[in-house]
């Protein structure tokens, strides 16, 4: 063997180890070269053949056999105290095709997880695992794991031309094995990296990747077939947001599958939204600093265990959304940061790479391979795990070059603007790809600015010159901020903030909205939802119930974070999760919390039954104010209409007094109105001030309408009425 090849193999900088190692025809026959550190001897065995190779030192063994052709051979490798027979990894052709390489180069490989990473397979008739990794600036790459005692000397990978992909097929290696990639950086130093495409990982704080193969048999065919029958924005969509590790601390995915679907179904939510489940090293990040974009966190089980949970939710009739975090990634030196010794997944410009708020790195959305990594990741969760929707985190931080940056800390785009054109193109491609490939799936943007066209189709150009981003829904952060601000005031002061509850209708149809009361609003000193409310404990709960009644009737879809459905008083902590003890019958105040949960159940039940509350969420004709200016009374009244024009009347009284004979203008074509929900009901913990009998309109006009009804408005309550 040439000295240069020998040195490059030992130093981990050989780009073509298969050209040297393995079996190769020579003039005298066939030369066999093997690199097996710590081996005592190596022999070539084939049909009718066994030949010992010469020990060349430093783990190299070689020999020339007088053969006309390369036989179907194996290696017999003797170590101290053991001997193994194995196929030679360096006798195999590349196990990845030219089409895969071409698509990756263009950034268009929509099932990238089938091309990169560790994939168990049969190659040239031999069972093993193919390893592939993108590291275009590496001087060399090797596979290390428990199968080679974490010494990659004998497992160098080959570079597949200009693609930047390194590949090695390792025979006899299968699922469950730990592995990493040893990368030789451009400066010659080495770094041990987890697989960016790993489908399974060790339980943190351990960081190795694990070879994985799915054996889950899906039983949700009926759910998947039906989910795309009706557009999401014209369907009931009531979401329970869950942090899986702390919902019931200590439960595995499979144990959660025994409890979570039943709980969510009992409360009537149509969907759950899972805070990020992709692998992350620090539990205190709640999953928002991802290191394993293709692996569900191992804290609660295997990828198949996670599929089992999703399957159980689907079989219970519950859709599954998950938080997806393509905005940034942490700087851990075993993960994506400077993966091959250079900025690779992050932007080359340090100002563009460093996220100013979270100490993390931003992806380089303008690079084909990086964009492909993320677009394929969105598709991966939807196709492989049957996820019904992706809530995309921190979209605003992606869209603006000057996000959280001062003057001089950012560079304008080619047009002199502050928009991140690469991020815009990435989001458009991601949405278009997901919607094309996975019918019935919805994407949801957490976007907190007035960006035009977040939920507009990508091919529809807006006034700013951009096509829409292509999301299905957008979190309405303005509604959340304004409405929480209003209800946090004492009722006597609410008249000065009345417009904070009505302003949302000025822009309600600019996007397809979700109304989120999420984890972000009940943590880090913000207090729980009920604790934001003024007054004594009775008034706090009444405000809480009235607010939920207003929220469920307001145009837009609903999202409520766990613990708020039973008025937990303490803010959320990921270390212990919801205070379930509040629902223990032995606790004296248990009826107070159970009453709020009973209301949430009834809100969802009536909501699903009444198309007026969801069928025209994005259609201005589905809403009409009756009274939006009763600031002195703290009263709001409006109508919702279904597609056939059938109305539902919602009236909220955010003052602590009963309002008798309160006149509300109504359409004159409804003979009588019947109360279908009242948040002041006794079973919810209220004072049970009701309108027990059908209420008939009178010919006296009010609020610009020809007829009116007289209602008794309970204190701090919302009532819903529909045609009797």
Secondary structure as GFF3:
##gff-version 3
##sequence-region A 1 724
A	DSSP	alpha_helix	3	11	.	.	.	ID=ss1
A	DSSP	three_ten_helix	17	19	.	.	.	ID=ss2
A	DSSP	beta_strand	22	26	.	.	.	ID=ss3
A	DSSP	beta_strand	29	35	.	.	.	ID=ss4
A	DSSP	beta_strand	41	46	.	.	.	ID=ss5
A	DSSP	beta_strand	49	52	.	.	.	ID=ss6
A	DSSP	beta_strand	54	57	.	.	.	ID=ss7
A	DSSP	beta_strand	60	65	.	.	.	ID=ss8
A	DSSP	beta_strand	74	79	.	.	.	ID=ss9
A	DSSP	beta_strand	82	86	.	.	.	ID=ss10
A	DSSP	three_ten_helix	89	91	.	.	.	ID=ss11
A	DSSP	alpha_helix	98	106	.	.	.	ID=ss12
A	DSSP	three_ten_helix	112	114	.	.	.	ID=ss13
A	DSSP	beta_strand	117	123	.	.	.	ID=ss14
A	DSSP	beta_strand	126	134	.	.	.	ID=ss15
A	DSSP	beta_strand	140	145	.	.	.	ID=ss16
A	DSSP	three_ten_helix	146	148	.	.	.	ID=ss17
A	DSSP	three_ten_helix	152	154	.	.	.	ID=ss18
A	DSSP	beta_strand	158	159	.	.	.	ID=ss19
A	DSSP	three_ten_helix	161	163	.	.	.	ID=ss20
A	DSSP	beta_strand	165	171	.	.	.	ID=ss21
A	DSSP	beta_strand	178	184	.	.	.	ID=ss22
A	DSSP	beta_strand	190	193	.	.	.	ID=ss23
A	DSSP	beta_strand	209	210	.	.	.	ID=ss24
A	DSSP	alpha_helix	221	226	.	.	.	ID=ss25
A	DSSP	three_ten_helix	232	234	.	.	.	ID=ss26
A	DSSP	beta_strand	238	242	.	.	.	ID=ss27
A	DSSP	alpha_helix	244	247	.	.	.	ID=ss28
A	DSSP	alpha_helix	253	267	.	.	.	ID=ss29
A	DSSP	beta_strand	271	274	.	.	.	ID=ss30
A	DSSP	beta_strand	278	279	.	.	.	ID=ss31
A	DSSP	three_ten_helix	283	285	.	.	.	ID=ss32
A	DSSP	beta_strand	292	296	.	.	.	ID=ss33
A	DSSP	three_ten_helix	298	300	.	.	.	ID=ss34
A	DSSP	alpha_helix	303	315	.	.	.	ID=ss35
A	DSSP	beta_strand	319	324	.	.	.	ID=ss36
A	DSSP	alpha_helix	350	353	.	.	.	ID=ss37
A	DSSP	alpha_helix	368	384	.	.	.	ID=ss38
A	DSSP	beta_strand	389	392	.	.	.	ID=ss39
A	DSSP	alpha_helix	395	399	.	.	.	ID=ss40
A	DSSP	alpha_helix	421	437	.	.	.	ID=ss41
A	DSSP	beta_strand	442	445	.	.	.	ID=ss42
A	DSSP	beta_strand	473	475	.	.	.	ID=ss43
A	DSSP	alpha_helix	477	487	.	.	.	ID=ss44
A	DSSP	alpha_helix	491	494	.	.	.	ID=ss45
A	DSSP	three_ten_helix	495	497	.	.	.	ID=ss46
A	DSSP	alpha_helix	499	502	.	.	.	ID=ss47
A	DSSP	three_ten_helix	503	506	.	.	.	ID=ss48
A	DSSP	beta_strand	513	517	.	.	.	ID=ss49
A	DSSP	three_ten_helix	519	521	.	.	.	ID=ss50
A	DSSP	three_ten_helix	530	532	.	.	.	ID=ss51
A	DSSP	alpha_helix	537	553	.	.	.	ID=ss52
A	DSSP	beta_strand	557	561	.	.	.	ID=ss53
A	DSSP	three_ten_helix	564	566	.	.	.	ID=ss54
A	DSSP	three_ten_helix	580	583	.	.	.	ID=ss55
A	DSSP	alpha_helix	590	609	.	.	.	ID=ss56
A	DSSP	three_ten_helix	611	613	.	.	.	ID=ss57
A	DSSP	three_ten_helix	620	622	.	.	.	ID=ss58
A	DSSP	beta_strand	623	630	.	.	.	ID=ss59
A	DSSP	beta_strand	635	641	.	.	.	ID=ss60
A	DSSP	beta_strand	647	653	.	.	.	ID=ss61
A	DSSP	beta_strand	659	666	.	.	.	ID=ss62
A	DSSP	beta_strand	673	678	.	.	.	ID=ss63
A	DSSP	three_ten_helix	682	684	.	.	.	ID=ss64
A	DSSP	beta_strand	707	713	.	.	.	ID=ss65
A	DSSP	beta_strand	717	723	.	.	.	ID=ss66
###
